[in-house]
Amino acid sequence: MNSPETAARNSAAAPICSAKGCRADAVWVLAWNNPKLHTPERRKTWLACEEHREHLSSFLDVRSFLKEVVTLTEWESRGPGPYAP
């Protein structure tokens, strides 16, 4: 069971890269959707550090899933909307 201190610490943690095994801070947001599963306006997100941005982007782009790559700061400044995960 999480204590209030643990929950606060986890919610304040910096977002980390989505690459398998990577624990680096995220710098980029890769917005994507699978047109076979999601409506056109729906956006799922992966986070990426500098090192893994190109690899993760390529993975999504080859499948025609990648819609947008923006900095985490820009993504967060948009606030909630139809593009939110």
N, C-alpha and C positions, 0 to 999 in steps of 0.2 A: 504494500500500500504506500502511495506517495504521501509524504508529509507536506504541509503548506510550504515549507522552505524548499523542498525538492521541486515542487510544482512551479514555484516562482523562479527558481534557478533555471529550469528547463524552458520556460516560456521566454526568458530573457536571453537565451543562448542565440548566438549568431547563426543564421541559416548556413547549412553546409552543402557542399557539392553533391550532386546526385550520382556521380560516377561510383561504380562499385568499389568499396574499400577506401574511398577518398574521404578525408575528414577536414579538408581545407575549407576556409570560408568561401561562401558563394559570392560571386561578383556579377554573374550574368543570369538572366532568366530566358529560357528557351520555351517559347509558347508554341504549342502544337495541338493537333487533333487528328484522330483517325476518322476519316470521312465515312467509313463503314459502320462506325459506332456512335459518333458524335454529330450533333447538329453543326452547321457551318460556323456559327458564332461561338460555339463552345471552345474554350481554351484550357488545356491541361498544361502543367508546367513542370519542367525540370530545372534545377539550379546547377550552375557550373562555376568552377573556379577558372582562373586564367588557363591553367594547364589542360583542362578537359573540355573547354568550350568547343573547340574545333571538332574533336572526336564525337562528342554528343550531338553536335549540330549535324555532322555528316551522317550519323546513324539515322537521325530523324528525316533528313533531307532525302536520302536514298529511297525512303519509303513514301516520300511526298507528304509527310506529316508536319514538317516544320513550317510554321507560319510567321514567326517573328523572333528576333533575338535582341534583347534590350538589357541595359544595366539593371541590376537589382534596385538601385536607387530610383531610376525612372519608373520601373514597374510599381514600386511601393507608393510613389507619388500620385499614381493614377487613382488609388483608392479602390474600393470594391466596385465591380461592374460585371458586365457580361463576359469579360475576358478573364475574370478571376477563376482560380481552380475550384 
